[in-house]
Amino acid sequence: MLDIRLATEGDRDAIWNIFHGIVAPGDTYAFDPRISREDALAYWFREDTHTYVAAQDRHVVGTYILRANQPALGSHVANAAFMVASNARGLGIGRGMGEHCLSEAHRLGFRAMQFNFVVSTNEGAIRLWKQLGFEIVGTLPGAFRHPQRPYHSWIAKDLATGESEGTMQTVIQVITSGRGSLREKIMTDPQLRKFDLIPTEHQRPGRPHGWAKIHSGTAHGAINLEWHGRTGVLTCRVVTKLGHKPHSIIGDFIDYLLARHQSRILAIHIMRR
């Protein structure tokens, strides 16, 4: 049976062992992989933090923290972080702590919960949070220096998981820097077709608010592109019909953006509508 409780001073060694094992590889958390025991425990036991451990047979197998995501006017939204011992993965420890954390957040008066930095290659965590009702509200390409896959775009390929009877639309908002229309550069890029994307329509190409459309060579769906010159925002409306999921065309488009225009992209936000 999993026992989840507030951590005590006597749990510090167990928490450090779990923390070090998770952080040292440098592939899931933004902490310095060489962080000291003192600094790690100071962060985990911060004064404004509720610190918990999960134990099985009196052995600590997981830990999580719960705190306000922001001070003052943002203090009604919670933030949390979770770690499971490497020898206890796949046993439901993470789910148990996640459910316990949501209950605790409600009990403590928080109105919402936000995770600020979930690395896209941490697929197990993303799958669990989505199962517990969380939604991905945005993706920052290249924001985490992963040791093997620093610009992995997994999130974009798996946002839409449900079937649709009619038309389903996903909106991709690309925030950019630099000069010139990104829509124009996409539509005139001869490399676009190498990503299985075909430019089909281009209306008012020389105007700031002109629009364009691209189709997938193999997937069902299209992307309508609208460029907002004053703000430097490219709004992309992905439309699929007849119950087809937009996984493939979104994934191909995000892969294309990161491969060809990464230097001017500040952020990518993906929303279901």
C-alpha positions, 0 to 999 in steps of 0.5 A: 500500500502506498503511504503519502505523507508530509516529509520530515527531517528524517526523509532527507537522505532518501529524498536526496538519493531520489533527487540525485538519480533523477537530475544527474542524467540531465534529461528531465529537469532543468536543475544543474546535473551537478547540483549539491545535496545542500542546494537540492534539499534547500530547494525541495524544503523551501519555506514556501513549499509543502514537501511530501514523500510516498512510501511503500513498506516503510521505504521512500519511493517517491517525493513531490513538492507543492507551492504557489506558482507565483507570489501575490496576484498569482498565488491562487495557481499551484505549481508542483514537481514530482520524482520517483525512485528509478527502481519503483517506476511503473508501479503507479507511484507517479499517478498516486502522487499526482492524484494526492497532489491535486487533492492537497492543492484543492484542500489548500485553496488553490484554484488551478495548477500549472507546470512551467517546464515539462520537457517534451521527451519526458513522455511518461510524465506528459502522458500521466498529466494528460490522463489526469486532466492537464492540457498542453497550452504551449511549446517552447522549441529549444528551451531545454538543452537535452543531452541527446535531443535538444530540439525534439518536437514530440509534443506537437505530434501528439496534442490531438488524441480524440476522434472527431465526428465533423471538423476539428481545428487546431490553432498553432500560433508562432511568435517570431522575431526578425523582419519579413513575412514568415508566411511568405518565406514558407510558401516560397521555400522549395524545401517545404515539399521535403516535409510532405507539405504542399503549397496550394493557395497564396492570396495577396502574397505581398500584403501583411495580412494576406493568407496562404494554404498548404496541404499534406501530401499523405495526411488528411488535412490542410493548414491555413496561414495568416501573417500579422506583420505588426506583431510578427505572429503567424497564425496557423489553422489546422483543419481535418475532416471525417474523423481524421486526427491532425497528428501527422500534418501538425508534426510535419509542420512543426518539424519543418518550422524548427528545421528551417526557421528556428533562428527567428522563432521565439515561441510556439503555442498550440490550441484545440478549438 
